[in-house]
Amino acid sequence: MISFDDRHGPADAAPAAAYPDLTVPDWYRDAKLGVFVHWGLYSVPAWADVLDRGDVTAQNAYARHQYAEWYANTVRIEGSPTRERHERIHGVGHSYEDFADDWHPSASAVPQIVDLARRAGARYVVPTTKHHDGFCLWDSVTTPFTAARRGPGRDLIAEFASSVREAGLRLGLYYSGAHDWHASEFPPLTSNDELFALRRNDREFAAFAAAQLRELIERFSPDLLWNDIDWPDAGKHDGPDSLQELFREHLAATPDGLVNDRWGVPVHGVLTREYQDIAEVQEEPFESTRGLGLSFGFNADESSEHALDGTALIRLLADVVSKNGNLLINVGPRADGGIPELQARALEELGEWLGQHGEAIYGTRPWFHEAVRVPPAGVRFTLGADADGRAVLHALLLDPAAGPVTLEEGVSIAIREIAQVPGNGLVRLTPDPGEQVVSAVTLPLR
């Protein structure tokens, strides 16, 4: 997968010094868990080609795209499975944008999505406001191609903002800055090179994107601006619609707000890593994001073989947090807004585990020591506090059913340097009896 933090340009764009301080705030580092929500027109056809991935190559990966939210691009690729299925099921004359009148979410959809995120233990929620298809989920004055003026007949982002804050959670907003296929005339993307080449960088489109982002800032004061892929190059220079000015407006509206790293400029907030396994404890805070299955948008063909179950999700959270990350786990609601049982069950199991072991996750920090830079097999560490406020080292045993874990000499020495551990020699960690998922062993610090 692509890492975006090293994508800068053009060469004459505003330098890093032109931007405000984008330090990642403590509330975000304490939160550890967010829920991404990919919900839009693509939720109506709800399909991507995932049943047999054995013959997917670099050459046909875009025609066989695993992300259902990319339907608007994939359906335009001649000979793609999506194109063939679309014409067979929806008809040759049915365009992707016709789904705007076919989408009718239930009245209770948004509060139910947010309530599931709360029960899962999430501390922030990030709905998509506009994906690459250009369909806006808020009532924008910049385009009639919106949920308020088409099928849903509602401002869905206003509903999210209200529900998220009523639940006591932080609000992030996803926005597709580089691509708006509704406002562009490029052919479909067929490679990673085209992902960055076939995008509008003109002044008019930069002003259009700035106006939409400004609407989101002014109306909803998001805690997190989560941009995707890049930003129009014309918006990276000085001026009233410049990206650096938009960042200042965001931080003025939300002083402890933050941004991510997908803007294509020489500064960033939190790093993002999509469907990537991070091997080592990272010096800089990052956010690991992925769907519960192979896609972010709902794909009706996904089944348990494609998806994380509750146990795998809990272990993923423990791994990411121990390495200085947050987990932004995605739900892809059906068109009506219901969460598929496969996704809901995994999130509910995560919430139950966090209800018992949240002290080892929330508000913790990674343990920076060379002996555990690459964590030992089956064990992850976080530094935090116990229920009485005492500083502790949490050892998270990822497979408690395997029994006690004896740590190698270097790790044992490092633990004994900072923590109160009985006995001498190699440290032996014993999981709680009956724990089947992830067991937390808490060691007081010296």
MARRO-577300 format. One record per residue (C-alpha): residue number from 0; y negated, z negated, x. Coordinates in Angstrom, 1 decimal, always signed. Each point is the difference from the previous one (the first is absolute). Layout:
// MARRO-577300
<NUM, <Y, Z, X>>;
...
This chain:
// MARRO-577300
<0, <+0.0, +0.0, +0.0>>;
<1, <-3.6, +0.6, +1.0>>;
<2, <-2.2, -2.8, +1.5>>;
<3, <-3.6, +0.6, -1.0>>;
<4, <-2.0, -2.4, +2.2>>;
<5, <-0.2, +2.5, +2.9>>;
<6, <-1.4, +2.9, -2.1>>;
<7, <-3.7, +0.3, +0.8>>;
<8, <-2.4, +2.9, -0.3>>;
<9, <-1.9, +2.2, +0.0>>;
<10, <-1.4, -0.6, +3.5>>;
<11, <-3.6, -0.2, -1.2>>;
<12, <+0.7, -2.5, -2.8>>;
<13, <-1.6, -3.4, +0.0>>;
<14, <+1.3, -2.4, +2.8>>;
<15, <+1.7, -3.3, -0.6>>;
<16, <-3.3, -1.8, +0.6>>;
<17, <-1.4, +1.5, -3.2>>;
<18, <+2.5, -1.8, -2.2>>;
<19, <-0.1, -3.7, -1.2>>;
<20, <+2.5, -2.6, +1.2>>;
<21, <+3.4, +0.7, -1.6>>;
<22, <+1.8, -3.1, +1.2>>;
<23, <+3.0, -0.8, -2.3>>;
<24, <-0.9, -3.1, -2.0>>;
<25, <+2.1, -3.2, -0.1>>;
<26, <+0.7, +0.3, -3.8>>;
<27, <+1.8, +3.2, +0.7>>;
<28, <+1.9, -1.3, +3.0>>;
<29, <+1.0, -3.1, -2.2>>;
<30, <+1.1, +2.2, -2.9>>;
<31, <+3.0, +1.6, +1.6>>;
<32, <+1.2, +1.9, -3.1>>;
<33, <-1.7, +2.6, -2.2>>;
<34, <+1.3, +2.4, -2.7>>;
<35, <-0.9, +3.7, +0.2>>;
<36, <+0.0, +1.8, -3.4>>;
<37, <+0.5, +3.8, +0.1>>;
<38, <-0.5, +1.1, -3.6>>;
<39, <-1.5, +3.2, -1.2>>;
<40, <+0.7, +3.5, -1.3>>;
<41, <+3.0, +0.3, +2.3>>;
<42, <+1.6, -2.9, -2.0>>;
<43, <+0.4, +2.5, -2.9>>;
<44, <+2.4, +2.5, +1.7>>;
<45, <+1.2, -3.0, +2.2>>;
<46, <+2.1, +2.0, +2.4>>;
<47, <+0.6, +0.8, +3.6>>;
<48, <+2.9, +1.6, +1.8>>;
<49, <+2.0, -3.0, +1.3>>;
<50, <+3.6, +0.4, -1.1>>;
<51, <+1.2, +1.9, +3.1>>;
<52, <-2.2, -0.3, +3.1>>;
<53, <+2.6, +1.1, +2.5>>;
<54, <-1.6, +3.5, +0.5>>;
<55, <-3.6, -1.1, +0.2>>;
<56, <-1.7, +1.3, +3.2>>;
<57, <-3.5, +0.0, +1.4>>;
<58, <-0.4, +3.5, -1.3>>;
<59, <+0.9, -0.8, -3.7>>;
<60, <-1.1, -3.6, -0.2>>;
<61, <-3.1, +0.7, -2.1>>;
<62, <+1.9, +2.2, -2.4>>;
<63, <+2.6, -2.8, -0.3>>;
<64, <-2.6, -2.8, +0.1>>;
<65, <+1.5, -3.4, -0.9>>;
<66, <-3.3, -1.3, -1.4>>;
<67, <-0.2, +0.5, -3.8>>;
<68, <-3.8, -0.5, +0.2>>;
<69, <-0.2, +3.2, +2.0>>;
<70, <+1.3, +2.0, -3.0>>;
<71, <-3.3, +1.9, -0.4>>;
<72, <+0.5, +1.4, +3.5>>;
<73, <+3.8, +0.5, +0.0>>;
<74, <+0.0, +1.8, -3.4>>;
<75, <-2.3, +2.7, +1.5>>;
<76, <+2.4, +0.8, +2.9>>;
<77, <+1.9, +3.2, -0.8>>;
<78, <+3.8, -0.6, -0.1>>;
<79, <-0.3, -3.8, +0.1>>;
<80, <+2.5, -2.0, -2.1>>;
<81, <-3.0, -1.6, -1.8>>;
<82, <-1.4, +3.4, -1.0>>;
<83, <+3.4, +1.2, -1.3>>;
<84, <+0.5, -3.2, -2.0>>;
<85, <-3.6, -0.1, -1.3>>;
<86, <+0.3, +3.5, -1.4>>;
<87, <+3.4, -0.7, -1.5>>;
<88, <-1.0, -3.3, -1.7>>;
<89, <-3.8, +0.4, -0.7>>;
<90, <-0.3, +3.8, -0.2>>;
<91, <-1.6, +2.6, +2.2>>;
<92, <-3.4, -0.3, -1.7>>;
<93, <-0.2, -3.8, +0.4>>;
<94, <-2.3, -0.9, +2.9>>;
<95, <+0.0, -3.3, +1.8>>;
<96, <-3.4, -0.8, -1.4>>;
<97, <+1.3, +0.4, -3.5>>;
<98, <+1.8, -3.4, +0.6>>;
<99, <-3.5, -1.5, -0.5>>;
<100, <+0.4, +0.5, -3.7>>;
<101, <+3.7, -1.1, +0.0>>;
<102, <-0.6, -3.4, +1.5>>;
<103, <-0.2, -2.9, -2.5>>;
<104, <+0.4, -3.4, +1.6>>;
<105, <+0.8, -3.0, -2.3>>;
<106, <-2.9, -2.3, -0.8>>;
<107, <+1.6, -3.0, +1.8>>;
<108, <+1.1, +1.9, +3.1>>;
<109, <-2.6, -1.2, +2.5>>;
<110, <+0.2, -3.8, -0.8>>;
<111, <+3.8, +0.3, +0.2>>;
<112, <-0.2, +1.7, +3.4>>;
<113, <-2.4, -2.6, +1.4>>;
<114, <+2.1, -2.8, -1.4>>;
<115, <+3.1, +1.3, +1.8>>;
<116, <-2.0, +0.1, +3.2>>;
<117, <-1.1, -3.6, -0.5>>;
<118, <+3.5, -1.2, -0.7>>;
<119, <+1.2, +1.9, +3.1>>;
<120, <-2.3, -2.2, +2.0>>;
<121, <-2.6, +2.7, +0.9>>;
<122, <-3.5, -1.2, +0.9>>;
<123, <-1.6, +3.4, -0.5>>;
<124, <+0.6, +3.2, -2.0>>;
<125, <-1.0, +3.5, +1.0>>;
<126, <+0.1, +2.6, -2.8>>;
<127, <-0.6, +3.7, +0.7>>;
<128, <-3.4, +1.0, -1.3>>;
<129, <+0.5, +3.7, +0.9>>;
<130, <+2.9, +1.6, +1.8>>;
<131, <-0.1, +3.4, +1.7>>;
<132, <+0.3, +1.7, -3.3>>;
<133, <-3.6, -0.9, -0.7>>;
<134, <+0.6, -1.8, -3.4>>;
<135, <-2.3, -3.1, -0.2>>;
<136, <+1.4, -3.1, -1.7>>;
<137, <-3.5, -1.3, -0.6>>;
<138, <-2.8, +1.3, -2.2>>;
<139, <-1.8, +2.1, +2.7>>;
<140, <-3.2, +1.9, -0.7>>;
<141, <+0.9, +2.4, +2.9>>;
<142, <+2.8, +1.9, -1.9>>;
<143, <+1.5, +0.2, -3.5>>;
<144, <+3.4, +0.0, +1.6>>;
<145, <+0.5, -3.7, -0.7>>;
<146, <+2.3, -2.4, -1.9>>;
<147, <-3.0, -1.0, -2.2>>;
<148, <-0.5, +3.6, -1.2>>;
<149, <+3.5, +1.4, -0.1>>;
<150, <+3.4, -1.3, -1.3>>;
<151, <-0.3, -3.7, +0.6>>;
<152, <-3.5, -0.2, -1.4>>;
<153, <-0.6, -3.2, +2.0>>;
<154, <-1.6, -1.2, +3.2>>;
<155, <+3.2, -1.3, +1.6>>;
<156, <-1.7, -1.3, +3.2>>;
<157, <-2.3, -2.1, -2.1>>;
<158, <+3.1, -1.5, -1.7>>;
<159, <+1.6, -0.6, +3.5>>;
<160, <-3.2, -1.7, +1.3>>;
<161, <-0.1, -2.3, -3.0>>;
<162, <+3.7, -0.9, +0.0>>;
<163, <+0.2, -0.5, +3.7>>;
<164, <-2.9, -2.4, +0.1>>;
<165, <+1.2, -1.8, -3.1>>;
<166, <+3.3, -0.6, +1.9>>;
<167, <-1.9, -1.5, +2.9>>;
<168, <+0.9, +2.8, +2.4>>;
<169, <-2.1, +2.2, +2.3>>;
<170, <-0.7, +3.7, -0.9>>;
<171, <+0.5, +2.9, +2.3>>;
<172, <-0.6, +3.6, -1.0>>;
<173, <+1.8, +3.0, +1.4>>;
<174, <-2.0, +3.2, +0.3>>;
<175, <+1.0, +3.5, +1.3>>;
<176, <-3.0, +0.9, +2.3>>;
<177, <+1.2, +3.1, +1.7>>;
<178, <+1.8, +1.8, -2.8>>;
<179, <-1.0, +0.9, -3.6>>;
<180, <+2.2, +3.0, -1.0>>;
<181, <-1.9, +0.2, -3.3>>;
<182, <-3.3, +0.6, +1.9>>;
<183, <+1.5, +2.3, +2.6>>;
<184, <+1.4, +3.5, +0.2>>;
<185, <+2.4, -0.3, +3.0>>;
<186, <+3.6, +1.1, -0.2>>;
<187, <+2.6, -2.8, -0.2>>;
<188, <+0.6, -2.1, +3.1>>;
<189, <+3.2, +0.9, +1.8>>;
<190, <-0.3, -2.0, +3.3>>;
<191, <-1.6, -3.0, +1.7>>;
<192, <-2.4, +2.4, +1.8>>;
<193, <-1.2, +1.3, -3.4>>;
<194, <-0.3, -3.5, -1.3>>;
<195, <-3.1, -0.4, +2.2>>;
<196, <-1.1, +3.7, +0.2>>;
<197, <+0.0, +1.0, -3.6>>;
<198, <-2.6, -2.5, -1.3>>;
<199, <-3.6, +0.3, -0.9>>;
<200, <-2.5, -1.2, +2.6>>;
<201, <-3.2, +1.6, -1.5>>;
<202, <-3.1, -2.0, -0.9>>;
<203, <+0.4, +0.6, -3.7>>;
<204, <+3.5, -1.5, -0.1>>;
<205, <-1.1, -2.9, +2.3>>;
<206, <-2.7, -0.9, -2.5>>;
<207, <+2.5, +0.3, -2.9>>;
<208, <+2.4, -2.4, +1.8>>;
<209, <-2.9, -2.4, +0.8>>;
<210, <-1.1, +0.0, -3.6>>;
<211, <+3.5, -0.9, -1.2>>;
<212, <+0.5, -2.7, +2.6>>;
<213, <-3.5, -1.4, -0.8>>;
<214, <+1.0, -0.2, -3.7>>;
<215, <+3.0, -2.0, +0.9>>;
<216, <-2.0, -2.4, +2.2>>;
<217, <-2.8, -0.5, -2.5>>;
<218, <+2.2, -0.4, -3.0>>;
<219, <+2.9, -2.0, +1.3>>;
<220, <-1.0, -1.7, +3.3>>;
<221, <+3.5, +0.5, +1.5>>;
<222, <+1.2, -2.4, +2.7>>;
<223, <+1.8, +2.8, +1.8>>;
<224, <-0.9, +3.7, +0.2>>;
<225, <+3.3, +1.8, +0.8>>;
<226, <-0.8, +3.6, +0.9>>;
<227, <+2.7, +2.6, +0.6>>;
<228, <+0.4, +2.6, +2.7>>;
<229, <-3.6, +0.6, +1.2>>;
<230, <-3.6, +0.5, -1.2>>;
<231, <-2.0, +3.2, -0.4>>;
<232, <-1.5, +0.7, +3.5>>;
<233, <-3.5, +0.7, -1.4>>;
<234, <+0.0, -3.7, -1.2>>;
<235, <+0.5, -1.4, +3.4>>;
<236, <-3.6, +0.7, +1.2>>;
<237, <-3.1, -2.0, -0.6>>;
<238, <-1.6, +0.2, -3.5>>;
<239, <-0.2, -1.8, -3.3>>;
<240, <+3.6, +1.2, -1.0>>;
<241, <+1.5, -0.7, +3.4>>;
<242, <+3.2, -2.0, +0.3>>;
<243, <-1.7, -2.7, +2.1>>;
<244, <-2.6, -0.5, -2.8>>;
<245, <+2.8, -0.2, -2.6>>;
<246, <+1.7, -2.7, +2.1>>;
<247, <-3.2, -1.9, +0.1>>;
<248, <-0.3, +0.2, -3.8>>;
<249, <+3.6, -1.1, -0.4>>;
<250, <-0.6, -3.1, +2.3>>;
<251, <-3.3, -0.8, -1.8>>;
<252, <+1.9, +0.0, -3.3>>;
<253, <+3.0, -1.9, +1.4>>;
<254, <-1.0, -1.9, +3.2>>;
<255, <+3.6, -0.9, +0.9>>;
<256, <+1.2, +3.5, -0.9>>;
<257, <+2.0, +2.3, +2.3>>;
<258, <+1.1, +3.6, +0.4>>;
<259, <+3.1, +1.6, +1.5>>;
<260, <+0.4, +2.5, +2.8>>;
<261, <+0.3, +3.4, -1.7>>;
<262, <-3.6, +1.3, +0.2>>;
<263, <+0.2, +2.1, +3.1>>;
<264, <-2.9, -1.9, +1.8>>;
<265, <-0.1, -2.0, +3.2>>;
<266, <+0.2, -3.4, -1.8>>;
<267, <+2.5, -1.5, -2.4>>;
<268, <+0.9, -3.1, -1.9>>;
<269, <+3.6, -0.8, -0.5>>;
<270, <+2.6, +2.3, +1.5>>;
<271, <+2.4, +1.7, -2.4>>;
<272, <+3.7, +0.9, +0.7>>;
<273, <+1.8, +2.0, -2.7>>;
<274, <+3.8, -0.1, -0.2>>;
<275, <+0.1, -1.2, +3.7>>;
<276, <+2.1, -2.7, +1.6>>;
<277, <-2.2, -2.0, +2.4>>;
<278, <+2.1, -1.2, +2.9>>;
<279, <-2.4, -2.5, +1.7>>;
<280, <-2.5, -2.7, -0.9>>;
<281, <-3.4, +1.8, -0.2>>;
<282, <-3.2, -1.2, +1.6>>;
<283, <-2.0, +1.5, -2.9>>;
<284, <+0.5, -0.7, -3.7>>;
<285, <+1.7, +2.8, -1.8>>;
<286, <+1.3, +0.9, -3.5>>;
<287, <+3.5, +1.3, -0.5>>;
<288, <+0.2, +2.1, -3.2>>;
<289, <+2.8, +1.8, -1.8>>;
<290, <+1.5, +0.6, -3.4>>;
<291, <+2.9, -2.1, -1.2>>;
<292, <+1.9, +3.4, +0.1>>;
<293, <-0.7, +3.2, +1.8>>;
<294, <-3.2, +0.8, -1.9>>;
<295, <-3.2, -1.8, -1.0>>;
<296, <-0.3, +1.7, -3.4>>;
<297, <+2.8, -0.5, -2.5>>;
<298, <+3.0, +2.3, +0.5>>;
<299, <+2.5, +0.0, -2.8>>;
<300, <+2.7, +1.2, +2.3>>;
<301, <-0.2, -3.0, +2.3>>;
<302, <+2.8, -2.6, -0.3>>;
<303, <+1.2, -3.1, +1.8>>;
<304, <+1.2, +2.0, +2.9>>;
<305, <-3.6, +1.1, +0.8>>;
<306, <-1.6, -3.4, -0.6>>;
<307, <-0.5, -3.4, +1.5>>;
<308, <+1.6, -2.8, -1.9>>;
<309, <-1.4, -3.5, -0.1>>;
<310, <+1.8, -1.2, +3.2>>;
<311, <-1.2, +3.0, +2.0>>;
<312, <-3.5, -0.4, -1.3>>;
<313, <-0.2, -3.7, +1.0>>;
<314, <+1.3, +0.8, +3.5>>;
<315, <-2.5, +2.7, +0.4>>;
<316, <-2.8, -2.3, -0.9>>;
<317, <+1.2, -2.6, +2.4>>;
<318, <+0.2, +2.6, +2.8>>;
<319, <-3.4, +1.5, -0.7>>;
<320, <-1.8, -3.4, -0.2>>;
<321, <+1.6, -1.3, +3.2>>;
<322, <-1.4, +3.1, +1.8>>;
<323, <-3.7, -0.6, -1.1>>;
<324, <+0.2, +2.2, -3.1>>;
<325, <-0.5, +0.0, -3.7>>;
<326, <+2.5, +1.7, -2.3>>;
<327, <-1.6, +2.3, -2.6>>;
<328, <+3.1, +0.8, -2.1>>;
<329, <-0.4, +2.7, -2.6>>;
<330, <+1.0, +0.2, -3.6>>;
<331, <+0.1, +3.4, -1.8>>;
<332, <-0.3, -0.6, -3.7>>;
<333, <+1.4, +2.5, -2.6>>;
<334, <-2.6, +2.1, -1.8>>;
<335, <-0.2, -2.7, -2.8>>;
<336, <-0.7, -2.6, +2.6>>;
<337, <+3.4, -1.8, -0.1>>;
<338, <+1.5, -1.0, +3.4>>;
<339, <+3.5, +1.2, +0.5>>;
<340, <+2.6, -2.8, -0.1>>;
<341, <+1.1, +0.8, +3.6>>;
<342, <-3.5, -0.6, +1.3>>;
<343, <-0.8, -3.0, -2.3>>;
<344, <+3.2, -1.8, +0.9>>;
<345, <-0.7, +0.2, +3.8>>;
<346, <-3.6, -1.3, -0.5>>;
<347, <+1.1, -2.8, -2.1>>;
<348, <+2.6, -1.1, +2.5>>;
<349, <-2.7, +0.1, +2.7>>;
<350, <-2.2, -2.2, -2.1>>;
<351, <+2.8, -2.5, -0.5>>;
<352, <+0.6, -0.2, +3.7>>;
<353, <-3.7, -0.4, +0.8>>;
<354, <-0.2, -2.8, -2.6>>;
<355, <+2.4, -2.0, +2.2>>;
<356, <-1.0, +1.2, +3.5>>;
<357, <-3.6, +1.1, -0.3>>;
<358, <-1.1, -2.5, +2.7>>;
<359, <+1.8, +2.1, +2.6>>;
<360, <-1.9, +3.2, -1.1>>;
<361, <-3.5, -0.6, -1.5>>;
<362, <-2.8, -1.0, +2.3>>;
<363, <+2.3, +0.2, +3.1>>;
<364, <-0.7, +1.8, +3.3>>;
<365, <+2.4, +1.7, +2.4>>;
<366, <+1.4, -1.8, +3.0>>;
<367, <-1.3, +1.8, +3.1>>;
<368, <+2.4, -0.7, +2.8>>;
<369, <+1.6, +2.6, +2.3>>;
<370, <+3.4, -1.5, -0.7>>;
<371, <-0.2, +1.0, -3.7>>;
<372, <-2.3, +3.1, +0.3>>;
<373, <+3.1, +1.8, -1.1>>;
<374, <+1.6, -2.6, -2.3>>;
<375, <+3.6, -1.1, +0.5>>;
<376, <+2.6, +1.6, -2.3>>;
<377, <+0.0, -1.5, -3.4>>;
<378, <-2.9, -2.4, +0.6>>;
<379, <-3.7, +0.2, -0.6>>;
<380, <-2.8, -2.5, +0.7>>;
<381, <-3.3, -1.0, -1.6>>;
<382, <-2.5, -2.7, +0.9>>;
<383, <-1.4, -2.0, -2.9>>;
<384, <+0.0, -3.4, -1.7>>;
<385, <+2.4, -2.0, -2.1>>;
<386, <-0.8, -1.6, -3.4>>;
<387, <-1.7, -2.9, +1.8>>;
<388, <-2.3, +2.2, +2.1>>;
<389, <+1.9, -0.5, +3.3>>;
<390, <+0.1, +2.9, +2.4>>;
<391, <+3.5, +1.5, +0.1>>;
<392, <+2.0, +2.9, +1.2>>;
<393, <+2.0, +1.7, -2.7>>;
<394, <+3.2, +1.7, +1.1>>;
<395, <+1.2, +2.5, -2.7>>;
<396, <+3.7, +0.7, +0.1>>;
<397, <+0.5, +3.5, -1.5>>;
<398, <+3.7, -0.3, -0.6>>;
<399, <+0.8, -3.7, -0.9>>;
<400, <+3.5, +0.9, -1.1>>;
<401, <+0.8, +0.8, +3.6>>;
<402, <-0.4, -3.7, +0.8>>;
<403, <-1.9, -1.8, +2.8>>;
<404, <-1.8, +2.0, +2.7>>;
<405, <+0.0, -1.0, +3.6>>;
<406, <-3.0, +1.4, +1.8>>;
<407, <+0.0, +1.3, +3.5>>;
<408, <-1.4, -2.0, +2.9>>;
<409, <-3.4, +1.6, +0.2>>;
<410, <-0.7, -0.4, -3.7>>;
<411, <+1.4, -3.6, +0.0>>;
<412, <-2.3, -1.0, +2.9>>;
<413, <-3.0, +1.6, -1.8>>;
<414, <+0.8, -2.0, -3.2>>;
<415, <+0.4, -3.3, +1.8>>;
<416, <-3.4, +0.6, +1.7>>;
<417, <-1.8, -0.2, -3.3>>;
<418, <+2.3, -1.5, -2.6>>;
<419, <+1.9, -3.3, -0.5>>;
<420, <+3.7, +1.0, +0.2>>;
<421, <+2.8, -2.6, +0.3>>;
<422, <+2.4, +0.2, +2.9>>;
<423, <-0.2, +2.0, +3.2>>;
<424, <+1.0, +3.5, +1.1>>;
<425, <+0.3, +3.0, -2.4>>;
<426, <-1.6, -0.4, -3.4>>;
<427, <+2.3, +0.3, -2.9>>;
<428, <-1.4, +0.8, -3.4>>;
<429, <+1.9, -0.9, -3.1>>;
<430, <-0.7, +1.6, -3.4>>;
<431, <-0.4, -2.0, -3.2>>;
<432, <+3.3, -0.4, -1.7>>;
<433, <+0.4, +2.4, -2.9>>;
<434, <-2.9, +2.3, +1.1>>;
<435, <+1.1, +3.6, -0.2>>;
<436, <-3.2, +2.0, +0.6>>;
<437, <-2.3, -1.3, +2.7>>;
<438, <+0.0, -3.7, +1.2>>;
<439, <-3.0, -1.7, +1.4>>;
<440, <+0.5, -2.6, +2.7>>;
<441, <-3.2, -2.0, +0.6>>;
<442, <-0.6, -1.6, +3.4>>;
<443, <-3.1, -2.3, +0.5>>;
<444, <-2.2, +0.9, +2.9>>;
<445, <-0.5, -2.4, +2.9>>;
